[in-house]
Amino acid sequence: MVHCSCALFRKYGNFVDNLRLFTRGGSGGMGYPRLGGEGGKGGDVWVVAHKKMTLKQLKDKYPQKRFVAGEGANSRLSALKGSKGKDCEIPVPVGISVTDENGKIIGELDKEKDRILVAEGGLGGKFLTNFLPLKGQKRIIHLDLKLIADVGLVGFPNAGKSSLLSQISHAKPAVADYAFTTLKPELGKIMYKDFKQISVADLPGLIEGAHMNKGMGHKFLKHIERTKQLLFVVDVFGFQLSAKTQYRTAFETIILLTKELELYKEELQTKPALLAVNKMDLPGAQNKFHVLMNQLQNPKDFLHLFEKHMIPERTVEFQHIIPISAVTGEGTDELKNCIRKSVDEYADQENDAYHRKQLLNLQISNTISYREPLSKNTVTSSKMDII
């Protein structure tokens, strides 16, 4: 197991990626029995996404982490129907997953101004409630930040992810010659000549055992769930975390990274993936790269080198493999072009799937609205596979 210094954990502690909050809808207002007046409904509690918000700002601004909506107004002679209580809005960053105390997902906020109702206000007093108001819903919620980016960088510490991000984008992450340079997620944008922008997330480095939450395991892995594609970054000379840990070749690094993703959540392996082989500016790098390419082209010939529990069920098929140097910039233009090509292809596939689904829904709708007895052909068309 890896032990990081307390200073590193304190620094990471400044980045907040989950919060537990108490929420309660407002109570309804009293009814007016003599005149049949209805009390106002209690206010609701909403979680609302804002681009410039962070969970740390939310925590600092509301240290009590309690959010209660306003009470509905009582029914009275001058206003037999009481007004609704004031809603309470919780400002959160884009990319938040909201769950209840049991871990059930209430909803996700993927873009600016997305909103989710988390605690409903109580009904005002009326005839059916003997004119007595109802209390608002009480709910403990968890806010979980999962970054949204087009591309997520995957690699062991010191593979050069931070250097690469600063080379290909406008981000300026901390870069140093020690493990765990990245202690909090860094986001950068690749800018293209036609003004297309692609967001790239550099996340805290994985280590072996990350799926068991060793190192920064789950903090890393949960963020990668919300990236559309993966960019593996490996050191062509391999990796060794410390003198006490085993040295891994570049090929072994890729296999172990793949296994960590699989053990955490198999769906991560279905994402489109690219491979950047870094540090090609160093002496002997070309020979190491040729060895790695041979291993990647014939992976089954080399899996006997691994213990059985280290072998993933399926190896990642990289759409592009690009040798680079994050220090000199060698190969980074080609890498940016490959990222663009891959992201565009993925978007085209998503659009095609969306249009096919819309067409199918239209066909099903037409079938249902058809008033004649169903023919054999109609039955067949309703059994089409849903894409």
N, C-alpha and C positions, 0 to 999 in steps of 0.2 A: 504494500500500500504506500502511496506517495504522501509525504508530509511536507506541506508548504509552510513558510514562515507565517507568524501571526500578522505581520505587516501586510502580507499579500492578502490575507483574508479580510483584514480591516478595509483595505482598499476596495476589494470586491464588494464589501458590505455597503459601500456607497451606491451601488447599483441595485435597485429594488426591482425584483421581477415577479413578486406575488404579495398579495395583501389579503387579510381576513377582515371583513367589515360586518357591523351590525346594522340592519336596516329595518325600518318599521313604517308601514303606511299610516296615515293619519286616521284618527277615530272619526266616525260620522257625527253630525250634529243632532241635537234633540228634535223630535217631532213636536207638533202642536196638537194634542189630542182633541181639544174642543172644536177646532176648525179644520181638522184633518190635514194640518200642515206637515210637510216633509223636511227633515233636516238635510243639510248638505252632505254630500259624500266626502269622505276624508281624502286628502291628497295622496298621490302615488309617488313611489320612489323609482327613479329611472337611472340607469347607467348610460352615459352619453360620451361618445368618442370625440376627442379633440386632438388635432395634429401636434400641437406644441405642448401637450401635457405629458408628464411622466408619473410613474407610480411613486417615485420619491417625493415629487412636489405634492402629490395628493396626501401622502403620509405626513409630510411636514406641515401642511396647511390644516389638516384635520387629525391631530394626534390621538384624539379619543376614538376615531374610526367608527363613529356612530352617526347614522343618517336617518332622521325622522321627518316625515312629511307633516304638513299643517292639518289641523282639525277642521272638519266641515262646520259651517255656521249653523246655529240653532234656527229652527223655524220660529217666526214671530209675527205679530200682527202686521207690521209694515212689509214683511217679506215672508209669505207663507212657505215658499220653497227656499230653503237656506242655500247659500252659495257653496261651491266646492272648496275644499281646503287646498292650500298652496302645495303644488308638487315639489318634490326635492330631487335635484339632479346631481349625480355624482360624476364629476369630470374625470375621464380616464384617457390614456393614450390609445391610438389606433393599434389594433393587433391584440386585443384583450379577449380572453376566453373567460366567461363567467360561469361558475359552478356553485351548486348548493352545498350544504354541509356534508352530504353523502357522496359528493363527487359527481353528481348528475349535471350535465351541461345544460345551463339555462339558455345560453346563446353566445354568439361571438360578434365582436365589433371589428369589421375589416376595413371600414373606410370612415372618413370624416363625417360627423353628424349621425352615424348609426346609433340607435338607442334601443335599450332593452328594459322592459318593465320587470323589476325585481321584487317589489313589495306593494301590494294593492291596498288602497285606502278602504276603510270600512264604510258600509252603507249608512246613510242617514236614517233616523227614526221615521217610521211610517206606519200605516195601519197594520201591515203584515208583521211588523216587529213590536206591536203594541206601543209604537212611537218611541221606542228606545233605540239608541244608535248602536251600531256594531263597531268593534275595535278593528284597527287596521292589521294587515298581515305582518307578522314578525318573521324575519328570515336572516340567517347568517349566510353571507356569500363569500366566495373566494374569487379574487381577480388574479388571473394568471397571464402574464405577458408572454406571448409567443411571437417573435419577430416575423414580419412579413417582408420577404425580399424575393427577387427573382432567382437569385443564386446564393447558395450557402456554401462557404468554404469549409471543407472537411479535412482534417489532418492532425497528426500528433503535434505536441508542442515543439516549437523551433523548426517547423518545416518551412517557414518563410511566408506564412499566410499574411501577417501584418505588413511585411515588406511588399508583398504582391499587391495587396489592397491599395497601398499608397502609390504604387507604380501605375496601376491601371485606372484609378479613380481619383476623385477629389478629396477622399478621406485622408486624415493625417493621424493614424493610430500610433500608439507608442511602439517603438521597435527597439529591442535590445537582445543581446546574445545570451539569453538564459530562458529556461522553460517557463511557460505561463506568462509570457509578455502580455498577452490579452487576458485581462481579468474581468472584462465586461464586453458585451457585444459591441462591435463597431460596424456602422453602416456607411457604405460609399456608393457613389453613382458613377457608372461608366457613361461618358457623354460621347455620342456619335455625331458625325458631320451633318446628318440629316435631322439632328435634334432629338433623336431617339435616346431615351435614358433607360439604363438597366441597373437596378439596385443589387448590390452585393453585400452580404453579411459575413463578417469575420467573427467567429464565435470562440469562446474559451476552449483551449485545446483538449482533445480527447486523450485518454490514456487507456491502457488495457484494464478492463474491469469497470469501464464507465457505465455499462448497463446496470451494474450493481450499485451505482451512485458513488463509485470511487472518484477521487479527485473532484472535478466539477461535473461529473457525469450527467446527471439529469438536467442540470442547468443548461448544459450544452445541447443535449439531445432533444429537449422539448422545443427549443427554438428552431431547430432544423426541420421540425415537422411542418412549419409554415413557410418554407422556401419551396419554390417551384422546381428547382433543379439543384444538383449537387456538383461542386467542383472540388475533386480530391486534389490536395496539394501534398506531394511527398518529396522528401530529400533523396536525390539520386544515390547518395552514399548511405542511405538507411538512417536508423534512429536508435538512440539509447538515452533514456531519460536521466539515468544517473549511474554511477559506478556499481550500485547494488542491483541494477536491473539488467535484463538480458538485451544484448544488441540485436536489432532486427534489420534485415536488408530492406530495400525499397519494396520488393515483391511481398515480403512477409508483412510489411507495414500496411500495404493495400488489403491483404487478406484479413488482417486483424481489424482494420477499420471497418471493413465490410461485415465482419462477425459482430462487432459492437453494435452497428446499426441494426442488424438482424435480431440480435438478442433483445434490444430495446423495443423495436417495433418493425415487423417484417415489411410493412408498407413503405418504409423509407427506401428499401431496395428497388422499388418500382419507379422511383423518380429518375428522369433522364440524368445521366452523369457524364462529366468530362474529367480528364486527368491532366494536371500540370505537373511535370517532373522538373523540380527546381534544382538550383545550384549547378547549372550546366556550365558556368564560367570557371569552375575549379578544375585543376589538372586531373586527368583520369576519368572525367565525367562521361565522355563519349563511350568508353568501353563499358562502364557501368550501365549506361542507357541501353546499349545493344543487348546486354545480358537481360535487363528488365523486359525489353520488348519481346525477346524470345520466350521468357517465362509467361508473359501476359497472353501471347499467341497460343501457347500450349500449357495452360494452367494445370490440367490434370496430370501432366508428367512430373509436376513438382509438389503436388499436394501431399505426397508421402513424407515430405520433410516436416510436416506439422503433426502435432498430437490431434487425435480425432475431434476433441471438443473445440479445437480452434478453427476447424474447417467450416465455412459457411455453407448453408444448403444450396445456395446459388451464388456464383461469382458475378460481380458487376460487369456489365458490358458497356465499355466507354464509347461514347459517340465520337469523341476526338481525343487523341493523346498528343500533347504538345510539350516539347522540351523547352524550358525557359530559364532565365536568370532574373530573379526579382531585383537583384542588385544592379546589374548592367542594363536591364531592360530587354535583353535578347529574348525573342520569341513572344513578347507580350502583345505586340500588335496582332500577330496571328491568333493568339489566345482570345483577344477581344473580338476578333472577327468570328471565331468559332463559337464563342458565347452568344454573340448576336444571332448567328445562324441557328443555333440550337433553340434559343428562346423564341425566335420567329416561327420555327417549325412546330414547337409546342403550342404556340398561340393558334396557329392554323388548325392543328389537330383538335384543340378545344372548341374552336369556332365550328368546325365540321361536325363534331359530336353534338354541339348545341343545336345546330340547324337540323340535324337528323332527328333529334329528340323533339324539336318543335314540330317537324313534319309528321312524326308519329303521333304526337298529341292531337294534331289537327285531324289526322285520319281516324283516330279513336273517337274524337268528338263528333265527326261526321257520321261515324257508324252508330253512335249512341242516339244522335238526333234523327236518324233515319226511321220513319214511323212504320214502314212496311215490315212484315215478318222477316226475321233475319234469314238470309240465304246462306248456302254453304260457303260461298266466297267471302261473305261478310265475316263469318265465324273465323275463317282462316286468317283474314287480315287483322283481326283483333288479337291474334296469338303471335304477332311479330315480336321479335326480341326487342326489348327496350334497351337503348344504348345509353 
